[in-house]
Amino acid sequence: MHIVFAASECSPWAKSGGMADVVSALPRALAKLGHRVSVFLPYYRQVAKVVPKPKVVLQSVTIPFPSYNRFVRILDGGIAGEVQTYFVDCAEFFDREEFYGTPSGDYPDNAERFGLLCRAVIEASKILGVPDVFHVHDWQASMIPIMLGSIYYFDPVLRHVPAVQTIHNAGFQGWFPPQAIEKLLLPWDLFTVDKLEHFDKVDFLKGGVVYADAITTVSRKYAEELQTAEFGNGLDGVFRKRSGDLLGITNGIDSEEWNPATDSHIAAHYTVQNLAGKKECRRDLLHAYGFENVSDDTAVIGVVSRFATQKGSDFIVEIMDRLAKEDMVLVILGSGEEYYERLLVEMAERHPAKVRVQVKFDNVMAHKIEAGADIFLMPSRYEPGGLNQLYSLKYGTIPVVRATGGLDDTIEEQPNGEGNGFKFWGYSADAFLEAVQRALGTFRNKEQWTAMVRRGMAQNFSWDKPAAEYVRVYERVITNRS
Ligand code: ADP
């Protein structure tokens, strides 16, 4: 089967979060199962820095806009792991400082930028090979199912091609003023509440959910949560309407990128049988954060996160003064909302002997934290899938999580430290602190702790099973269309 992926992020070229890891690893797992996969990604400035002169595959693809056309090139991103990557090159849209916007706000032409990406993927596919199925990721690629179901509806080569929409985070839906309809040359009859309209805005993701043949999200629990008012972000009714076609598939992890036995970013390698290297990684991490003379009995707690209310950054701030009284040191890596960046830096200044923060996006440091910490915190308010708790398990770093979405599906706390982590249910910092204290209590029991570390490391997080589940979804939507 030929599957075309369309997304706004893909590791290692363009990453701001977990979607990039999925869009990179899932195609390779599908190729391993014998399928042909092509991935389309914008040719951002960040990509051009790494791949400055790619071969031109298509010199000019016409993308119409009101009163004028834009012309994009399709560039060859190469074949890796048997997956063909293509870059969509439109300098005026993608040669920018950031992917989606600057700290002062989103780019005002994001509807046109990602609308163009989608139309370019459709048009390029007609020349390079019409797939059996399109697999689109988040709102940035939702215009593919929308366009296939509307302005491309009578195209004889696309007519029977289904699209699968994956939701990595329904908190971001691509909301734009109604004029976006005209800017993308879509018919106004799409702007109704049963299609793209959401409280007088054009909602890309809503359109994707309405028009896709199947919808998937990145954990079973989040697929249920999406259908509730609390987590549906205004689309719970739309998700409920499509519940028969909505499925949760838990992410795997890319064992070439995240594996303590081979990771080139960490100070020493280790395995479930031989944990000695983890001690060296711990020393290296403490050194990177400028801590000296930390006793082996003191727990090293790590955080790698987008700073946002979604991620429970406020919970971390709220427990900080009480946590600082415990026998631990806390290392934080992250970036995001300025408000939380400032608060966390202030907290670190208040507890210089216990808490350190690095405000940046740094993949190498993220690996060092996963390897060097003893405990990893993820107090998310909601978490569609979450990858860091899986990386933590794989690296023998025990996660403390809020029981939501993918965190609830993958982390289990049991009495006597029998599970693979610690979790709390309430929506409160106190419940979070208690869970961290339970983790610290177990940390002091070395035998129990090591058993828990080993249990997590031995779990199987390969992409094989999720990839096979995606294949079943593709087969279903293809059959339904034929
Ligand atoms: P989300 O996509 O919602 O931000 P996930 O847990 O699904 O959350 O994925 C986050 C991904 O981004 C992980 O691979 C994590 O290591 C990475 N990441 C987040 N913040 C940083 C950072 N400041 N530096 C490096 N990597 C980061």
Residues whose N, C-alpha, C, O or C-beta is under 5 A from the ligand:
A	BS01	ADP	S16 G17 G18 M19 V304 S305 R306 L333 G334 S335 K360 F361 D362 N363 A366 G386 L387 N388
